[in-house]
Amino acid sequence: MDIKRLHYFSELAQTGNFTKTADKLGIAQSALSISIKKLEQQLDLNLINRTERNMTLTPEGQVLLRHANRILEDVAQAKKELQELKGLSSGIINVGVSAMLASYYLPDALEQFKKAYPGIQINIHEAGTATLEKSLLDGQLDLALIRSDREHEQIRHVVLAEDQIVACVHKSHPFAQRETISLQEFCQQPLVLFRNGYFLRETINSYCQQQKIQPEIHFETNLPELLKSMVRRQIGIGTCLPIIVRDDPELVAVPFSPAIPLQLGIGWKSSHYLSTAAKAFVDFMLATLKASSRK
C-alpha cells in the first residue's frame, strides 16, 4: 500500500470531511477523492460511507485506520532514527506546552538551545494538559511539558520543577493581606479562570464537583497575560503559579491551605524513539530550570 494514500486516509478519518482534509493537506479535493478511490480499488473494499453531509468509516475502514495509524507512526519513528545519522546539525522537535508554561519557562531554554543547535527546528504547540497528553499518545508530539505528579503507563517523564498553585488577587483585595486562603473561600468569589483542560482549572473543578457547588465564573481564558489583566481590573480572582505575579506590583499570590503542590515535568511516549535532539532539549530544560531556581 502507498504510504501517501494511507496518510490521506488517516487525515480524512480525523476530519470526516473531504474539503477540510484537502485544505489541510494542501491538495485539490479531486486529488484526495481519487487517492481514496484508488486505495479502495487496491484493497477491493469500501472504506468510507459517503453521504451529502458527512463521511463515516465502514467497519473495514475502521480496521484499516487502526493499522494505518500504526504504520504511519512507525514510518515517522524510522525517519527520526535515520535523522540521527546526520547528528545534531538538523532535525525537528515538536514540543507541546500550555500558554502559561511557554511564556515563563521556555524562553531561556529555547534561546540557549538555538544558540547551541541552530540547525534544529523547534515547533511549539500550545494546548491544555489533557490535550497535550493525548497528543503525545497519538504521536503528534515528541515532548510536552506536563504534570509529573500523576503517573501514566504510556508516558515517561523527568521532573523539571516543583511548585504550587496559588490564588492570584489584586493588591487591594482582602485576600491579599492573608497568609493563606481555603478553596472554599476562593470558590465563593467572582472567578477569572483558565479554561477546562488546563491544570490550573482542574483543582477548582474537582473541588466544586465534590462540594456540589457552582462557581461564579466571570471570565475564562487560556492566555496568562489576559487573565492577569482581568484580575488587575478586579473582574475577579484566579489561580496561577507564583512566578506569574513575581514582578507584578498590582497582583499578589496567596497560597491555599492546604497547599496545592504541583510537579512540572517534561514527558514523551514511552514506546517512542527519543531522538538525540529531543534528549538534548530535555537536558537544556533541566539545566535552565535548575539555574533559575538558584537565582
TANORHU-V10552 format. One line per field, one symbol per residue. psi: psi as a letter, one per 30 degrees, with the letter a starting at -180 (. if undefined). A space follows every 50 residues. Layout:
psi = ???
//
This chain:
psi = kkeeeeeeeeeeeeegkeeeeeeefhlkeeeeeeeeeeeeeefhkkfljk leelklkleeeeeeeeeeeeeeeeeeeeeeeefffgagfllkkjkkklee eeeffeeeeeeeeeeeiffkkjkkjklleeeeeeeeefgfkelkjlkggj kkfgkllkkelkalklkjllffkefffkellleeeefflkkjlllkfkff feeeeeeeeefhljkijfkklgjeeeeeeeeeghealalakefegegjff lkkjlljlljlkkklkllkfflkjleeeeeeeeeeeeeeeeeff.
//
